[in-house]
Amino acid sequence: MLHKYKRKNYYLDKLHRGFVTLCMGTTVIGIGIIFVKGYYYYRYIRPAMKEVAMKSNEELLKEGRYVAATN
């Protein structure tokens, strides 16, 4: 016996499938964004922070040499 109208489960299955597809897409895009942000951090931000720290350390060492030389 064929049903004239589609059952409720059919619509729920379609809704669930759409939701799962949405979640998978969000996950893929999220992982891509995290990868790009990580690359940007290790490529540009981290070296710049190390350079600033090295310059700061050099200035402290210069001040120490100056104080030691004047005493």
Phi, psi and omega in degrees: 000123179270141179273139180288323181247150178289146182284165180297324181297327179300314180291322177294321178296319178296318179296317179295317180298319178296320179294318179296319178298318177299316179296319179295318178297318178298320179295314181297315179295319179297317179296321177298317179295318179298319179298314181296317179297319178296317178299314180299319180296309184288336182274323188240310189287312183299313177298323179295320178295320178296320179296317178297318179295320179294319178295319178297318179295320178298318179297320178296320179294322177297318178298320179296320178294321180295316180295319180292326181287329182280339181277000000 
